[in-house]
């Protein structure tokens, strides 16, 4: 979501948009610019009016616009809006800030800190992955979550330090033990390319060169940046941040990025070779599902809970609830119709004692459905369009602070079967197009630890392309220098049409053997989550595939 800030004229400063035009894959591509002026703003006025609905005390109507330095001021016609002038246009400085927590709800502390930064006028430009690390220096404390964010600011370094320390105190930071446990730790690592030496602050941070837990996330987002030559480790020469990482890497205890699925479940570590594959159970509450013919379509609360209980007992750790069929040429429901199906199911399952330690996922491309489902207890938003079918989805997921699955698809379920031309090959096509969606998600404010990827098996893919993606999934995971690097993958092959064609099994519910082979291939290729219908059988398949392909301690 773009940052909106009140202007001096009781309006809102927003970036002037570039009109979206259809791209070759049938998806609106905002990157194909048609100009950057007020005329462009007028052409996209409805987009901004929609955004205005979320602004405090502001009617959803832009009465006039003016132009100022690549920004447009929307003049809000609300007499209730009395905010002081405050803009985020063109911050004078960029700073890198270390994020750390090892007490209580560590994820919440870090995400709340980012939220507080934004409230205080800092622009969060990008975030690194989060890493779980053992404590350094003072050992008698719990493991840390560490990351780095880059912010834009008009504050000087000491003013910025004051703001960060205020946030730390507000979120419960205490300094009882030097380098001891803390709810939150915010350190300024870099400030532009300046060397700051002050009695309260040394930038670049004087200890960061000995800390892999600082250098690794910093390298993830700013590795090519150079440090000031006057900084002592640089010895008068320019050196990139990346150059300092290798000497401090602990190969015996490698750092691993984490992904949050739910605060009810352990953190997912996609680079951990001993990790167990998560099984996501499909719970379609649709009368027209291609695979089960509406077997789970019911409004009876007890029947819903019985079905959920069976799936959990069979070994599912995630329940994926879908109210809209995404089979080719399926009838499109409105968001209110979909919500009428999904919401009672989420509510019924969330109250079950058996569901305390499982995650609930909602399979939707509607932001309003996602918002209501999360309010009812859902943990994950599973969007087959990766935010393409609802322009509010990514900003909604960011505001909800929930994990989103970004699946690769072209067009819509009605048009996707005609959009299977990948000039550079299907693997490269998926990498490039999903990378665009990841960048869009990050720009909307979704941190990397809240993103899961899905290659979209069966969506805008031919049979041969589906097979190629399964065979070459390792190449998707090996894209170290793309936006996809280090993110976990969900793969859904269960009962799909290409399996039926290959195995000559017409009835979807009878495709268990073919699905088992596809699930095994997914895990061999590195899938972190498999999405399945036949949970009991596929849990066994996943366990066996893990035993073969995941290196278990003591079983190597």
LUMLO-960485 format. One line per field, with one value per residue (C-alpha): residue in three letters; x, y, z. Coordinates in nm, 2 decimals. Layout:
BEGIN
residuo [ALA	...]
x [X	...]
y [Y	...]
z [Z	...]
// end
This chain:
BEGIN
residuo [UNK	UNK	UNK	UNK	UNK	UNK	UNK	UNK	UNK	UNK	UNK	UNK	UNK	UNK	UNK	UNK	UNK	UNK	UNK	UNK	UNK	UNK	UNK	UNK	UNK	UNK	UNK	UNK	UNK	UNK	UNK	UNK	UNK	UNK	UNK	UNK	UNK	UNK	UNK	UNK	UNK	UNK	UNK	UNK	UNK	UNK	UNK	UNK	UNK	UNK	UNK	UNK	UNK	UNK	UNK	UNK	UNK	UNK	UNK	UNK	UNK	UNK	UNK	UNK	UNK	UNK	UNK	UNK	UNK	UNK	UNK	UNK	UNK	UNK	UNK	UNK	UNK	UNK	UNK	UNK	UNK	UNK	UNK	UNK	UNK	UNK	UNK	UNK	UNK	UNK	UNK	UNK	UNK	UNK	UNK	UNK	UNK	UNK	UNK	UNK	UNK	UNK	UNK	UNK	UNK	UNK	UNK	UNK	UNK	UNK	UNK	UNK	UNK	UNK	UNK	UNK	UNK	UNK	UNK	UNK	UNK	UNK	UNK	UNK	UNK	UNK	UNK	UNK	UNK	UNK	UNK	UNK	UNK	UNK	UNK	UNK	UNK	UNK	UNK	UNK	UNK	UNK	UNK	UNK	UNK	UNK	UNK	UNK	UNK	UNK	UNK	UNK	UNK	UNK	UNK	UNK	UNK	UNK	UNK	UNK	UNK	UNK	UNK	UNK	UNK	UNK	UNK	UNK	UNK	UNK	UNK	UNK	UNK	UNK	UNK	UNK	UNK	UNK	UNK	UNK	UNK	UNK	UNK	UNK	UNK	UNK	UNK	UNK	UNK	UNK	UNK	UNK	UNK	UNK	UNK	UNK	UNK	UNK	UNK	UNK	UNK	UNK	UNK	UNK	UNK	UNK	UNK	UNK	UNK	UNK	UNK	UNK	UNK	UNK	UNK	UNK	UNK	UNK	UNK	UNK	UNK	UNK	UNK	UNK	UNK	UNK	UNK	UNK	UNK	UNK	UNK	UNK	UNK	UNK	UNK	UNK	UNK	UNK	UNK	UNK	UNK	UNK	UNK	UNK	UNK	UNK	UNK	UNK	UNK	UNK	UNK	UNK	UNK	UNK	UNK	UNK	UNK	UNK	UNK	UNK	UNK	UNK	UNK	UNK	UNK	UNK	UNK	UNK	UNK	UNK	UNK	UNK	UNK	UNK	UNK	UNK	UNK	UNK	UNK	UNK	UNK	UNK	UNK	UNK	UNK	UNK	UNK	UNK	UNK	UNK	UNK	UNK	UNK	UNK	UNK	UNK	UNK	UNK	UNK	UNK	UNK	UNK	UNK	UNK	UNK	UNK	UNK	UNK	UNK	UNK	UNK	UNK	UNK	UNK	UNK	UNK	UNK	UNK	UNK	UNK	UNK	UNK	UNK	UNK	UNK	UNK	UNK	UNK	UNK	UNK	UNK	UNK	UNK	UNK	UNK	UNK	UNK	UNK	UNK	UNK	UNK	UNK	UNK	UNK	UNK	UNK	UNK	UNK	UNK	UNK	UNK	UNK	UNK	UNK	UNK	UNK	UNK	UNK	UNK	UNK	UNK	UNK	UNK	UNK	UNK	UNK	UNK	UNK	UNK	UNK	UNK	UNK	UNK	UNK	UNK	UNK	UNK	UNK	UNK	UNK	UNK	UNK	UNK	UNK	UNK	UNK	UNK	UNK	UNK	UNK	UNK	UNK	UNK	UNK	UNK	UNK	UNK	UNK	UNK	UNK	UNK	UNK	UNK	UNK	UNK	UNK	UNK	UNK	UNK	UNK	UNK	UNK	UNK	UNK	UNK	UNK	UNK	UNK	UNK	UNK	UNK	UNK	UNK	UNK	UNK	UNK	UNK	UNK	UNK	UNK	UNK	UNK	UNK	UNK	UNK	UNK	UNK	UNK	UNK	UNK	UNK	UNK	UNK	UNK	UNK	UNK	UNK	UNK	UNK	UNK	UNK	UNK	UNK	UNK	UNK	UNK	UNK	UNK	UNK	UNK	UNK	UNK	UNK	UNK	UNK	UNK	UNK	UNK	UNK	UNK	UNK	UNK	UNK	UNK	UNK	UNK	UNK	UNK	UNK	UNK	UNK	UNK	UNK	UNK	UNK	UNK	UNK	UNK	UNK	UNK	UNK	UNK	UNK	UNK	UNK	UNK	UNK	UNK	UNK	UNK	UNK	UNK	UNK	UNK	UNK	UNK	UNK	UNK	UNK	UNK	UNK	UNK	UNK	UNK	UNK	UNK	UNK	UNK	UNK	UNK	UNK	UNK	UNK	UNK	UNK	UNK	UNK	UNK	UNK	UNK	UNK	UNK	UNK	UNK	UNK	UNK	UNK	UNK	UNK	UNK	UNK	UNK	UNK	UNK	UNK	UNK	UNK	UNK	UNK	UNK	UNK	UNK	UNK	UNK	UNK	UNK]
x [0.00	0.13	0.19	-0.06	0.02	-0.18	-0.08	-0.08	-0.39	-0.60	-0.54	-0.33	0.00	0.01	0.24	0.11	0.01	0.12	-0.18	-0.19	-0.21	-0.27	0.05	0.12	0.01	-0.33	-0.25	-0.26	0.10	0.15	0.51	0.43	0.41	0.21	0.33	0.36	0.15	-0.18	-0.36	-0.24	-0.38	-0.72	-0.73	-0.68	-0.89	-1.11	-0.81	-0.73	-1.09	-1.10	-0.78	-0.93	-1.20	-0.94	-0.81	-0.93	-1.22	-1.22	-1.50	-1.43	-1.43	-1.14	-1.26	-0.95	-0.59	-0.27	0.08	0.39	0.73	0.60	0.33	-0.04	-0.24	-0.59	-0.80	-1.02	-1.37	-1.40	-1.42	-1.34	-0.98	-0.75	-0.41	-0.10	0.10	0.32	0.46	0.67	0.78	1.15	1.31	1.65	1.82	1.82	1.91	1.95	1.81	1.87	1.57	1.59	1.37	1.41	1.13	0.76	0.59	0.90	0.73	0.47	0.73	0.92	0.61	0.48	0.81	0.78	0.42	0.54	0.82	0.55	0.34	0.63	0.69	0.96	0.92	0.99	1.15	1.24	1.28	1.52	1.42	1.41	1.66	1.65	1.99	2.14	2.24	2.59	2.79	2.54	2.44	2.17	1.88	1.64	1.70	1.67	1.49	1.70	1.65	1.72	1.50	1.58	1.39	1.36	1.37	1.41	1.55	1.92	2.10	2.06	1.69	1.64	1.81	1.57	1.27	1.39	1.46	1.12	0.97	1.19	1.07	0.70	0.72	0.87	1.25	1.44	1.82	1.87	2.14	2.40	2.34	2.07	1.71	1.50	1.15	1.30	1.63	1.66	2.01	2.11	2.36	2.40	2.30	2.34	2.71	2.81	3.05	2.88	3.09	2.89	2.90	2.56	2.60	2.86	2.75	2.83	2.76	3.09	3.02	2.84	3.15	3.17	2.80	2.67	2.32	2.36	2.56	2.36	2.02	2.20	2.37	2.03	1.90	2.20	2.49	2.63	2.63	2.97	3.07	3.24	3.62	3.67	3.50	3.80	3.74	3.75	4.10	4.05	3.92	3.56	3.43	3.09	2.89	2.89	3.28	3.26	3.01	3.21	3.47	3.20	2.99	2.95	2.93	2.87	2.55	2.42	2.16	1.82	1.55	1.21	0.85	0.55	0.25	0.07	0.15	0.00	0.28	0.66	0.84	0.90	1.27	1.28	1.66	1.66	1.74	1.58	1.24	0.92	0.68	0.36	0.03	-0.24	-0.58	-0.83	-1.17	-1.38	-1.72	-1.84	-2.11	-1.91	-1.55	-1.38	-1.22	-1.49	-1.82	-1.91	-1.85	-1.78	-2.04	-2.26	-2.38	-2.43	-2.18	-2.15	-2.08	-1.82	-1.65	-1.66	-1.49	-1.23	-1.16	-1.11	-0.86	-0.67	-0.66	-0.53	-0.23	-0.31	-0.14	-0.31	-0.68	-0.74	-1.10	-1.23	-1.57	-1.51	-1.42	-1.12	-1.16	-1.15	-1.47	-1.61	-1.89	-1.75	-1.91	-1.92	-1.72	-2.04	-2.15	-1.81	-1.80	-2.14	-1.98	-1.65	-1.71	-1.93	-1.66	-1.38	-1.58	-1.68	-1.33	-1.15	-1.36	-1.26	-1.01	-0.85	-0.77	-0.57	-0.23	-0.33	-0.34	-0.65	-0.60	-0.87	-0.85	-0.97	-0.87	-1.11	-0.96	-1.29	-1.32	-0.96	-1.03	-1.35	-1.19	-0.89	-1.12	-1.29	-0.97	-0.79	-0.41	-0.31	-0.45	-0.41	-0.46	-0.45	-0.40	-0.11	-0.31	-0.38	-0.76	-0.82	-0.60	-0.66	-0.55	-0.18	-0.23	-0.50	-0.27	0.00	-0.24	-0.37	-0.01	-0.10	0.10	-0.01	0.05	0.13	0.04	0.14	-0.15	-0.22	-0.55	-0.85	-1.00	-1.20	-0.90	-0.60	-0.61	-0.54	-0.24	0.02	0.28	0.61	0.87	1.16	1.03	0.78	1.04	1.18	0.83	0.71	1.03	1.00	0.62	0.62	0.92	0.70	0.43	0.68	0.81	0.45	0.38	0.69	0.60	0.26	0.42	0.43	0.76	0.94	0.87	0.50	0.53	0.49	0.51	0.31	0.41	0.05	0.04	-0.26	-0.31	-0.22	0.00	-0.01	0.04	0.40	0.46	0.31	0.55	0.85	0.78	0.76	1.08	1.27	1.13	1.49	1.56	1.28	1.43	1.78	1.71	1.95	1.95	1.58	1.30	1.21	1.54	1.49	1.11	0.92	0.71	0.36	0.28	-0.07	-0.10	-0.39	-0.63	-0.55	-0.65	-0.30	-0.27	-0.59	-0.48	-0.15	-0.29	-0.61	-0.82	-1.12	-1.28	-1.08	-1.13	-0.97	-0.64	-0.47	-0.18	-0.09	-0.12	0.11	0.38	0.33	0.35	0.67	0.82	0.72	0.90	1.20	1.21	1.20	0.83	0.77	0.39	0.18	-0.19	-0.40	-0.75	-0.66	-0.49	-0.44	-0.28	-0.07	0.06	0.21	0.36	0.50	0.66	0.82	0.94	1.08	1.27	1.43	1.49	1.52	1.84	1.74	1.99	2.13	1.98	2.23]
y [0.00	0.35	0.58	0.86	1.18	1.49	1.80	2.16	2.22	1.96	1.71	1.40	1.37	1.06	0.94	1.03	0.70	0.54	0.40	0.02	-0.15	-0.51	-0.71	-1.00	-1.24	-1.09	-0.92	-0.55	-0.43	-0.10	-0.09	0.01	0.38	0.61	0.92	1.07	1.38	1.51	1.38	1.03	1.10	1.20	0.87	0.68	0.90	0.62	0.43	0.71	0.77	0.40	0.46	0.76	0.55	0.42	0.77	0.91	1.14	1.17	1.13	0.91	1.19	1.39	1.74	1.87	1.80	2.00	1.90	1.92	1.74	1.41	1.40	1.49	1.65	1.51	1.78	1.60	1.75	1.66	1.93	1.66	1.62	1.85	1.69	1.90	1.93	1.63	1.48	1.18	1.31	1.26	1.19	1.35	1.05	0.67	0.47	0.10	-0.02	-0.35	-0.53	-0.78	-0.95	-1.25	-1.20	-1.28	-1.26	-1.18	-1.14	-0.91	-0.69	-0.64	-0.58	-0.34	-0.15	-0.12	0.01	0.26	0.38	0.46	0.64	0.86	0.96	0.71	0.55	0.18	0.12	-0.24	-0.52	-0.82	-1.17	-1.25	-1.50	-1.70	-1.69	-1.80	-1.52	-1.37	-1.23	-1.30	-1.67	-1.72	-1.60	-1.72	-1.72	-1.40	-1.30	-1.06	-0.86	-0.52	-0.26	0.05	0.37	0.71	1.00	1.38	1.34	1.37	1.07	1.18	1.27	0.93	0.76	0.95	0.82	0.46	0.46	0.60	0.31	0.06	0.20	0.21	-0.16	-0.26	-0.25	-0.27	-0.24	-0.44	-0.67	-0.54	-0.73	-0.93	-1.03	-0.76	-0.73	-0.51	-0.38	-0.11	0.00	0.24	0.05	0.30	0.66	0.75	0.70	0.90	0.82	0.95	0.97	1.11	1.04	0.87	0.71	0.55	0.49	0.25	0.05	-0.02	-0.38	-0.49	-0.63	-0.91	-1.00	-1.23	-1.18	-0.82	-0.85	-1.12	-0.94	-0.62	-0.79	-0.93	-0.58	-0.36	-0.59	-0.38	-0.06	0.08	0.19	0.52	0.50	0.67	0.38	0.20	-0.15	0.01	0.14	0.44	0.25	0.18	-0.16	-0.31	-0.45	-0.80	-0.82	-0.82	-1.11	-1.42	-1.38	-1.39	-1.68	-1.97	-2.27	-2.50	-2.32	-2.16	-1.89	-1.97	-1.73	-1.79	-1.76	-1.71	-1.93	-1.87	-1.77	-2.11	-2.30	-2.31	-2.08	-2.23	-2.25	-2.32	-2.36	-2.62	-2.96	-3.14	-2.96	-3.16	-3.09	-2.92	-3.08	-2.83	-2.99	-2.87	-2.79	-2.67	-2.53	-2.50	-2.70	-2.71	-2.81	-3.00	-3.25	-3.34	-3.24	-3.03	-3.31	-3.05	-2.80	-2.77	-2.50	-2.73	-2.63	-2.97	-3.13	-2.87	-2.94	-3.32	-3.28	-3.04	-3.28	-3.57	-3.37	-3.26	-3.62	-3.74	-3.51	-3.18	-2.88	-2.62	-2.62	-2.42	-2.31	-2.21	-2.08	-2.02	-2.27	-2.18	-2.46	-2.34	-2.15	-2.17	-1.93	-1.62	-1.54	-1.19	-1.13	-1.12	-1.46	-1.61	-1.46	-1.62	-1.96	-1.91	-1.71	-1.97	-2.24	-2.03	-1.94	-2.30	-2.43	-2.16	-2.24	-2.61	-2.71	-2.95	-2.65	-2.46	-2.56	-2.56	-2.27	-2.17	-2.05	-1.88	-1.94	-1.61	-1.34	-1.09	-0.85	-0.81	-1.19	-1.20	-0.92	-1.08	-1.42	-1.30	-1.12	-1.46	-1.64	-1.71	-1.70	-1.72	-1.56	-1.80	-1.59	-1.77	-1.44	-1.31	-0.99	-0.93	-0.97	-0.73	-0.41	-0.39	-0.74	-0.67	-0.36	-0.54	-0.83	-0.59	-0.41	-0.74	-0.85	-1.20	-1.43	-1.44	-1.72	-1.56	-1.81	-1.78	-1.75	-1.55	-1.39	-1.54	-1.89	-1.81	-1.70	-1.88	-2.18	-1.96	-1.79	-2.06	-1.91	-1.86	-1.73	-1.79	-2.12	-2.19	-2.19	-1.85	-1.72	-1.82	-1.68	-1.35	-1.30	-1.42	-1.19	-0.90	-1.00	-1.03	-0.68	-0.55	-0.72	-0.57	-0.23	-0.27	-0.33	-0.71	-0.82	-1.12	-1.34	-1.31	-1.44	-1.80	-1.88	-2.12	-2.21	-2.25	-2.61	-2.63	-2.26	-2.12	-2.42	-2.71	-3.07	-3.05	-2.73	-2.87	-3.16	-2.94	-2.73	-3.03	-3.17	-2.84	-2.71	-2.70	-2.43	-2.22	-2.24	-2.18	-1.83	-1.67	-1.33	-1.28	-1.15	-1.52	-1.60	-1.77	-1.78	-2.10	-2.28	-2.44	-2.69	-2.81	-3.10	-3.29	-3.47	-3.22	-3.28	-3.35	-3.64	-3.79	-3.76	-3.93	-4.21	-4.25	-4.19	-3.99	-3.95	-3.69	-3.87	-4.18	-4.00	-4.08	-4.28	-4.02	-3.75	-3.94	-3.94	-3.57	-3.49	-3.69	-3.50	-3.18	-3.26	-3.39	-3.05	-2.87	-2.79	-2.67	-2.72	-2.96	-2.89	-3.20	-3.36	-3.70	-3.61	-3.94	-4.09	-3.79	-3.75	-4.09	-4.00	-3.68	-3.86	-4.11	-3.85	-3.65	-3.95	-3.99	-3.63	-3.44	-3.50	-3.61	-3.57	-3.92	-4.07	-3.94]
z [0.00	-0.08	0.21	0.23	0.42	0.50	0.30	0.41	0.20	0.40	0.12	0.08	-0.09	-0.31	-0.59	-0.94	-1.09	-1.41	-1.60	-1.60	-1.94	-2.02	-2.05	-2.28	-2.00	-1.96	-1.62	-1.57	-1.56	-1.38	-1.48	-1.84	-1.81	-2.02	-1.85	-1.50	-1.48	-1.35	-1.66	-1.56	-1.21	-1.36	-1.56	-1.24	-1.02	-0.91	-0.77	-0.55	-0.44	-0.34	-0.14	0.03	0.19	0.43	0.53	0.87	0.85	0.47	0.23	-0.07	-0.33	-0.46	-0.54	-0.71	-0.77	-0.80	-0.91	-0.70	-0.77	-0.90	-0.63	-0.65	-0.37	-0.34	-0.17	0.08	0.13	0.50	0.77	1.03	0.90	1.10	1.08	1.08	0.75	0.72	0.40	0.31	-0.02	-0.11	0.23	0.25	0.42	0.42	0.72	0.79	1.12	1.29	1.44	1.72	1.98	2.21	2.47	2.44	2.10	1.90	1.57	1.71	1.88	1.55	1.34	1.60	1.59	1.21	1.26	1.51	1.28	1.01	1.27	1.35	0.99	0.89	0.55	0.57	0.23	0.25	0.50	0.51	0.60	0.97	1.11	1.43	1.60	1.92	2.17	2.15	2.45	2.73	2.68	2.95	2.73	2.46	2.08	1.89	1.58	1.39	1.07	0.91	0.76	0.55	0.62	0.46	0.69	0.72	1.07	1.15	1.31	1.67	1.62	1.46	1.76	1.99	1.80	1.80	2.17	2.23	2.03	2.23	2.56	2.45	2.36	2.70	2.64	2.96	3.00	3.32	3.18	2.92	2.60	2.78	2.70	2.54	2.39	2.12	2.00	1.74	1.63	1.36	1.14	0.85	0.78	0.42	0.35	0.65	0.93	1.24	1.56	1.86	2.23	2.19	1.85	1.63	1.26	1.09	1.41	1.57	1.65	1.34	1.17	1.42	1.41	1.14	1.27	1.16	0.85	0.69	0.68	0.60	0.31	0.19	0.12	0.09	0.01	-0.28	-0.09	0.01	0.36	0.43	0.38	0.72	0.90	1.06	0.91	0.56	0.63	0.40	0.10	-0.02	0.05	-0.01	0.29	0.12	0.15	0.53	0.56	0.47	0.75	1.02	0.88	1.12	0.90	1.20	1.30	0.98	1.01	0.86	0.75	0.91	0.78	1.00	0.92	1.25	1.60	1.69	1.50	1.51	1.27	0.92	0.82	0.45	0.43	0.71	0.55	0.84	0.83	0.81	0.52	0.63	0.50	0.41	0.39	0.13	0.27	-0.02	0.08	-0.28	-0.46	-0.78	-0.69	-0.97	-0.74	-0.48	-0.63	-0.32	-0.07	0.21	0.11	0.42	0.65	0.95	1.22	1.37	1.03	0.96	1.29	1.24	0.90	1.04	1.33	1.09	0.89	1.20	1.33	1.00	1.03	0.86	1.02	0.80	0.69	0.37	0.34	0.00	-0.09	-0.46	-0.73	-0.93	-1.19	-1.55	-1.65	-1.30	-1.21	-1.04	-0.70	-0.55	-0.24	-0.03	-0.17	-0.10	0.25	0.32	0.26	0.42	0.73	0.92	0.85	0.99	1.29	1.36	1.33	1.53	1.84	1.83	2.11	1.85	1.63	1.89	1.73	1.36	1.11	0.92	0.57	0.36	-0.02	-0.17	-0.40	-0.25	0.01	0.19	0.24	0.37	0.61	0.75	0.77	0.96	1.20	1.26	1.32	0.99	0.99	0.62	0.30	0.01	-0.31	-0.64	-0.82	-0.60	-0.56	-0.93	-0.91	-0.62	-0.61	-0.23	-0.15	-0.09	0.12	0.32	0.39	0.50	0.74	0.88	0.94	0.82	0.59	0.23	-0.03	-0.37	-0.64	-1.01	-1.24	-1.56	-1.63	-1.45	-1.42	-1.73	-1.94	-1.80	-2.02	-2.32	-2.16	-2.17	-2.39	-2.21	-2.46	-2.22	-2.09	-1.81	-1.53	-1.62	-1.68	-1.33	-1.17	-1.35	-1.30	-0.94	-0.87	-0.99	-0.74	-0.45	-0.52	-0.53	-0.20	-0.04	-0.18	-0.02	0.32	0.34	0.50	0.35	0.66	0.57	0.21	0.08	-0.30	-0.51	-0.87	-0.97	-1.10	-1.33	-1.36	-1.70	-1.76	-2.01	-1.90	-2.02	-1.83	-1.51	-1.54	-1.61	-1.30	-1.08	-1.23	-1.20	-0.88	-0.75	-1.01	-0.86	-0.52	-0.65	-0.77	-0.53	-0.69	-0.76	-0.54	-0.47	-0.29	0.04	0.04	0.11	-0.15	-0.13	-0.41	-0.49	-0.73	-0.57	-0.80	-1.09	-1.45	-1.58	-1.33	-1.46	-1.82	-1.75	-1.54	-1.74	-1.42	-1.50	-1.16	-0.95	-0.62	-0.76	-0.85	-0.51	-0.66	-0.92	-0.66	-0.43	-0.70	-0.76	-0.39	-0.36	-0.65	-0.49	-0.17	-0.35	-0.52	-0.19	-0.12	0.23	0.22	0.01	-0.04	-0.06	-0.05	0.08	0.40	0.57	0.27	0.18	0.53	0.50	0.16	0.31	0.60	0.36	0.12	0.41	0.53	0.18	0.08	0.41	0.60	0.95	1.23	1.32	1.00	0.74]
// end
